[in-house]
Amino acid sequence: MECYTVSDPELVRAARSLAGGTTPDEIDSGTRERFADSGLIVRLGSLE
C-alpha cells in the first residue's frame, strides 16, 4: 500500500473532496478503509 503526504493546497482540497469534504482531523476509519480498498492512502498535509 502506498502512502503520500499531500501539502499542495489544491491537492489537499481535491483529497478532501474525495474524502467527502472532511478535514484531516475528521477523517474516520471508514474513510481510511475506502482509501485502503482503492489501494491508496492519502495523508493530508498542513496548509502553511
N, CA, C and O of each residue as an XYZ file, in Angstrom:
192
protein
N       0.849     -1.184      0.000
C       0.000      0.000      0.000
C       0.886      1.236      0.000
O       1.887      1.288      0.714
N       0.518      2.227     -0.800
C       1.306      3.440     -0.887
C       0.704      4.524     -0.004
O      -0.511      4.579      0.187
N       1.554      5.375      0.524
C       1.090      6.489      1.355
C       1.772      7.756      0.867
O       2.990      7.796      0.699
N       0.971      8.788      0.643
C       1.502     10.052      0.169
C       1.184     11.145      1.181
O       0.107     11.155      1.778
N       2.121     12.060      1.368
C       1.840     13.253      2.152
C       1.521     14.369      1.165
O       2.306     14.666      0.264
N       0.364     14.974      1.349
C      -0.102     15.996      0.416
C      -0.020     17.351      1.105
O      -0.614     17.551      2.165
N       0.720     18.285      0.501
C       0.822     19.611      1.111
C       0.372     20.725      0.181
O       0.090     21.831      0.640
N       0.298     20.452     -1.133
C      -0.157     21.474     -2.071
C      -1.634     21.782     -1.802
O      -2.450     20.861     -1.774
N      -1.998     23.059     -1.603
C      -3.382     23.400     -1.240
C      -4.434     22.847     -2.210
O      -5.490     22.384     -1.778
N      -4.152     22.893     -3.504
C      -5.128     22.376     -4.473
C      -5.294     20.867     -4.317
O      -6.410     20.353     -4.396
N      -4.196     20.162     -4.098
C      -4.279     18.715     -3.907
C      -4.987     18.373     -2.603
O      -5.743     17.403     -2.535
N      -4.741     19.173     -1.566
C      -5.423     18.944     -0.286
C      -6.927     19.111     -0.466
O      -7.706     18.302      0.037
N      -7.342     20.167     -1.188
C      -8.774     20.376     -1.416
C      -9.362     19.223     -2.221
O     -10.470     18.766     -1.939
N      -8.624     18.755     -3.221
C      -9.114     17.629     -4.023
C      -9.229     16.367     -3.173
O     -10.207     15.627     -3.276
N      -8.233     16.131     -2.343
C      -8.273     14.944     -1.481
C      -9.423     15.036     -0.483
O     -10.095     14.040     -0.212
N      -9.651     16.241      0.067
C     -10.776     16.417      0.986
C     -12.091     16.148      0.275
O     -12.997     15.539      0.844
N     -12.196     16.601     -0.968
C     -13.408     16.373     -1.737
C     -13.628     14.877     -1.928
O     -14.744     14.385     -1.764
N     -12.566     14.156     -2.273
C     -12.661     12.703     -2.453
C     -13.027     12.006     -1.147
O     -13.669     10.955     -1.148
N     -12.612     12.602     -0.040
C     -12.878     12.007      1.271
C     -14.226     12.456      1.829
O     -14.540     12.195      2.990
N     -15.013     13.124      1.009
C     -16.333     13.551      1.455
C     -16.337     14.900      2.127
O     -17.250     15.205      2.893
N     -15.323     15.726      1.855
C     -15.287     17.069      2.401
C     -14.802     17.143      3.832
O     -14.990     18.163      4.495
N     -14.184     16.086      4.318
C     -13.713     16.103      5.695
C     -12.385     16.834      5.805
O     -11.654     16.974      4.824
N     -12.086     17.296      7.006
C     -10.774     17.859      7.289
C      -9.900     16.714      7.798
O     -10.421     15.661      8.165
N      -8.580     16.903      7.826
C      -7.719     15.807      8.266
C      -8.109     15.227      9.623
O      -8.065     14.011      9.810
N      -8.493     16.085     10.576
C      -8.856     15.598     11.905
C     -10.160     14.808     11.901
O     -10.430     14.044     12.828
N     -10.981     14.996     10.844
C     -12.292     14.356     10.817
C     -12.319     13.080      9.990
O     -13.348     12.408      9.915
N     -11.185     12.739      9.364
C     -11.170     11.525      8.552
C     -11.249     10.321      9.489
O     -10.366     10.102     10.318
N     -12.307      9.559      9.342
C     -12.550      8.437     10.248
C     -12.058      7.133      9.631
O     -11.547      7.112      8.512
N     -12.221      6.063     10.372
C     -11.733      4.772      9.901
C     -12.448      4.345      8.631
O     -11.846      3.671      7.795
N     -13.710      4.714      8.457
C     -14.436      4.363      7.246
C     -13.807      4.993      6.019
O     -13.689      4.353      4.975
N     -13.402      6.257      6.145
C     -12.749      6.934      5.027
C     -11.414      6.279      4.735
O     -11.078      6.039      3.575
N     -10.644      5.986      5.787
C      -9.353      5.321      5.578
C      -9.548      3.970      4.914
O      -8.753      3.568      4.065
N     -10.607      3.268      5.301
C     -10.872      1.964      4.687
C     -11.205      2.126      3.207
O     -10.786      1.307      2.389
N     -11.947      3.163      2.854
C     -12.261      3.379      1.433
C     -10.985      3.635      0.637
O     -10.822      3.112     -0.465
N     -10.073      4.448      1.200
C      -8.808      4.676      0.516
C      -8.003      3.384      0.437
O      -7.396      3.086     -0.591
N      -7.999      2.623      1.522
C      -7.242      1.368      1.534
C      -7.817      0.396      0.513
O      -7.072     -0.317     -0.158
N      -9.145      0.368      0.395
C      -9.777     -0.523     -0.575
C      -9.354     -0.174     -1.999
O      -9.259     -1.053     -2.856
N      -9.102      1.104     -2.248
C      -8.687      1.514     -3.593
C      -7.176      1.351     -3.779
O      -6.650      1.602     -4.863
N      -6.481      0.929     -2.716
C      -5.037      0.725     -2.789
C      -4.233      1.982     -2.566
O      -3.027      1.999     -2.816
N      -4.882      3.043     -2.095
C      -4.177      4.314     -1.906
C      -4.646      4.975     -0.618
O      -5.843      5.165     -0.406
N      -3.705      5.317      0.226
C      -3.997      6.097      1.428
C      -3.459      7.503      1.188
O      -2.290      7.665      0.837
N      -4.280      8.499      1.369
C      -3.833      9.881      1.210
C      -3.759     10.505      2.592
O      -4.763     10.580      3.301
N      -2.597     10.944      2.966
C      -2.426     11.610      4.256
C      -2.345     13.107      3.977
O      -1.405     13.570      3.331
N      -3.309     13.853      4.452
C      -3.383     15.280      4.128
C      -2.352     16.061      4.933
O      -2.243     15.895      6.148
N      -1.600     16.910      4.249
C      -0.610     17.743      4.916
C      -1.237     19.039      5.410
O      -2.369     19.375      5.059
N      -0.486     19.752      6.223
C      -0.998     21.010      6.755
C      -0.850     22.103      5.704
O       0.064     22.075      4.880
N      -1.759     23.057      5.749
C      -1.677     24.213      4.855
C      -0.873     25.294      5.564
O      -1.282     25.795      6.611
N       0.249     25.645      5.002
C       1.100     26.653      5.652
C       1.183     27.903      4.803
O       1.853     28.863      5.182
